[in-house]
């Protein structure tokens, strides 16, 4: 045995892979933000240098689109990039178009009723009329429901 002094074929029993139970009922990923939420940035997000639209920590904006599969969101006025496009139906002239690009969902926090950034919890609420339950998001700071 050369270098390192360990035999790669000898694997301890506690190093085996652990299988995670797959989600059986609802397979889609859940994010703490939804389209239309007002969110605050948890860190500074830079934009295209020429635009000078860097957004500082604490900047608030509205979520325009959510991509659960990649855990990314597009926030209004944040991470604006310049896109060079050929002439097409939408932009007959073509040229340089300013466009908001997605940022990771972990870089935003929704605002509670007081306008403060809050972490999000989920709880099950029973509907008194129908008796059916549903999951709602609530603000950890105030305890109020975030879902309309």
C-alpha positions as a printed NumPy array, in Angstrom:
array([[  0.   ,   0.   ,   0.   ],
       [  1.469,   3.272,  -1.083],
       [  0.475,   6.779,  -0.054],
       [ -2.274,   7.463,   2.456],
       [ -2.058,   4.131,   4.291],
       [ -5.719,   3.192,   3.708],
       [ -7.115,   0.402,   1.66 ],
       [ -9.823,   1.891,  -0.625],
       [-11.633,  -1.438,  -0.836],
       [-12.176,  -1.523,   2.956],
       [-15.284,   0.556,   3.67 ],
       [-16.649,   0.906,   7.173],
       [-20.247,  -0.095,   7.795],
       [-21.185,   3.444,   8.915],
       [-20.097,   4.95 ,   5.557],
       [-22.829,   3.26 ,   3.547],
       [-25.303,   5.42 ,   1.671],
       [-28.549,   6.305,   3.399],
       [-31.662,   6.242,   1.259],
       [-34.156,   9.05 ,   1.748],
       [-37.83 ,   8.217,   1.594],
       [-39.272,   9.64 ,  -1.633],
       [-42.254,  11.951,  -1.459],
       [-45.268,   9.871,  -2.415],
       [-48.22 ,  12.27 ,  -2.426],
       [-46.998,  15.655,  -3.651],
       [-43.75 ,  15.486,  -5.589],
       [-43.322,  19.183,  -6.411],
       [-40.778,  21.275,  -4.51 ],
       [-42.139,  23.846,  -2.102],
       [-40.575,  27.292,  -1.827],
       [-41.102,  29.869,   0.9  ],
       [-42.125,  32.522,  -1.667],
       [-44.907,  32.685,  -4.238],
       [-45.642,  34.849,  -7.247],
       [-46.956,  38.233,  -6.1  ],
       [-45.229,  38.181,  -2.682],
       [-43.385,  41.301,  -1.577],
       [-39.889,  40.221,  -0.583],
       [-36.705,  41.739,   0.873],
       [-33.194,  40.839,  -0.273],
       [-30.966,  39.133,   2.293],
       [-27.78 ,  40.197,   0.49 ],
       [-26.61 ,  42.734,  -2.114],
       [-27.408,  41.701,  -5.692],
       [-25.329,  43.226,  -8.485],
       [-26.672,  44.068, -11.929],
       [-25.06 ,  45.012, -15.231],
       [-22.249,  47.529, -14.578],
       [-23.484,  50.057, -17.15 ],
       [-26.96 ,  50.165, -15.612],
       [-25.781,  50.923, -12.076],
       [-28.812,  49.115, -10.65 ],
       [-27.113,  47.19 ,  -7.828],
       [-29.651,  46.405,  -5.115],
       [-28.525,  46.573,  -1.46 ],
       [-29.462,  44.172,   1.316],
       [-32.988,  44.995,   2.492],
       [-34.257,  46.222,  -0.913],
       [-37.908,  45.227,  -1.39 ],
       [-39.616,  44.151,  -4.594],
       [-42.423,  41.973,  -5.931],
       [-41.895,  38.373,  -7.086],
       [-42.756,  38.185, -10.791],
       [-42.044,  34.516, -11.476],
       [-41.028,  31.428,  -9.491],
       [-38.991,  28.462, -10.783],
       [-39.458,  25.695,  -8.158],
       [-37.393,  23.097, -10.04 ],
       [-34.244,  25.279,  -9.88 ],
       [-35.277,  27.098,  -6.656],
       [-34.989,  30.517,  -8.304],
       [-37.221,  33.606,  -8.437],
       [-37.426,  36.756, -10.542],
       [-37.862,  39.886,  -8.42 ],
       [-38.998,  43.184,  -9.943],
       [-36.027,  45.509, -10.536],
       [-33.406,  43.077,  -9.184],
       [-30.543,  41.432, -11.137],
       [-31.202,  43.407, -14.33 ],
       [-28.991,  42.293, -17.214],
       [-28.537,  43.555, -20.758],
       [-29.598,  41.049, -23.395],
       [-28.471,  41.517, -27.007],
       [-31.211,  40.302, -29.323],
       [-31.693,  40.034, -33.049],
       [-34.784,  41.708, -34.512],
       [-37.895,  39.585, -33.923],
       [-41.654,  40.07 , -33.563],
       [-41.459,  41.331, -29.992],
       [-38.493,  43.648, -30.666],
       [-38.589,  44.634, -34.374],
       [-35.481,  46.812, -33.933],
       [-33.551,  44.231, -31.898],
       [-30.639,  45.644, -29.917],
       [-29.926,  45.794, -26.185],
       [-32.859,  44.891, -23.952],
       [-32.791,  45.213, -20.145],
       [-34.165,  42.053, -18.595],
       [-34.593,  40.788, -15.023],
       [-32.84 ,  37.485, -14.462],
       [-33.574,  34.887, -11.74 ],
       [-31.83 ,  34.879,  -8.361],
       [-31.731,  32.02 ,  -5.856],
       [-34.764,  31.832,  -3.568],
       [-32.516,  31.688,  -0.489],
       [-31.532,  35.322,  -1.139],
       [-35.064,  36.651,  -0.468],
       [-37.408,  36.682,   2.525],
       [-41.115,  37.579,   2.378],
       [-42.377,  40.558,   4.352],
       [-44.865,  40.16 ,   7.206],
       [-47.749,  42.547,   7.961],
       [-45.375,  45.041,   9.615],
       [-43.139,  45.194,   6.536],
       [-40.318,  43.252,   8.219],
       [-38.528,  40.303,   6.563],
       [-39.614,  37.021,   8.13 ],
       [-38.865,  33.345,   7.921],
       [-41.751,  31.139,   6.816],
       [-43.434,  28.208,   8.527],
       [-46.224,  25.932,   7.344],
       [-49.235,  24.832,   9.335],
       [-52.389,  22.921,   8.574],
       [-55.636,  24.889,   8.887],
       [-59.057,  23.225,   9.004],
       [-61.857,  24.871,   7.055],
       [-64.87 ,  25.015,   9.457],
       [-67.489,  24.869,   6.664],
       [-66.177,  21.919,   4.665],
       [-64.063,  20.22 ,   7.334],
       [-61.18 ,  19.887,   4.908],
       [-57.688,  20.95 ,   5.866],
       [-55.113,  22.856,   3.835],
       [-51.523,  23.935,   4.354],
       [-50.846,  27.662,   4.714],
       [-47.644,  29.653,   5.055],
       [-47.297,  31.832,   8.136],
       [-44.797,  34.465,   9.281],
       [-42.495,  33.237,  12.053],
       [-42.178,  36.78 ,  13.469],
       [-45.851,  37.648,  13.894],
       [-47.616,  34.309,  13.373],
       [-49.995,  35.758,  10.757],
       [-50.879,  33.829,   7.613],
       [-49.091,  34.864,   4.428],
       [-51.445,  33.071,   2.022],
       [-54.481,  34.994,   0.915]])
